[in-house]
Amino acid sequence: MQPSDTRHRLRYSILAALLCSGIIAGTYIRLPLPIGIPITFQVPMIQVAALGLPAPFGILAITLYLALGAFGFPVFSKGGGISYFFEITGGYLIGFWIATFLCQIFQKQIIQHWISIFAALIVHSTIIYLLGISWQAHVTNSSWLDVAVAMTPFILTSIPKIILALLMIIGFQKALSRKF
């Protein structure tokens, strides 16, 4: 599935741009939960890019998303601009890139079976939370544990998002394997 010719590179570049659009849309789509924490579809779309597209196109989608936000386009949940990387959610934004980069490195091994995809999605989410919580603790001058406890409801919403991402990645892989 590695892109080797111009047509495949073009196809995967277009898909990276479309997934970037999906990440942006997923940021604003919220499913309210009874616990008061909404589920957004931003992370599942990032995970589809990370494991659905071959390297380097998954990381291209995330880089494009983060670059658009850094340049001021309102792609983040509360707007855009370089300042978002230095605010309370900056660690999560960097976590998106690092977690995706690591998934892209090991993607060939990961996508062999749904169990390894599921495990990789858990690791992907964990990296995002570790970096996000660490940065949030730093910015707010709080203990890491206090921030982690406060984030518990958000972390629990990751379970249905991981299942959703798994189903989307499996479907995305099937669609990519078709010739068109």
Secondary structure, DSSP 8 states (H G I E B T S, - for coil): ----SHHHHHHHHHHHHHHHHHHHHHHH-EE--TTS--EESHHHHHHHHHHHS-TTHHHHHHHHHHHHHHTT-S-BTTB-SGGGGTSTTHHHHHHHHHHHHHHHHTHHHHTTSHHHHHHHHHHHHHHHHHHHHHHHHHHHT--HHHHHHHTHHHHHTHHHHHHHHHHHHHHHHHHHHS--
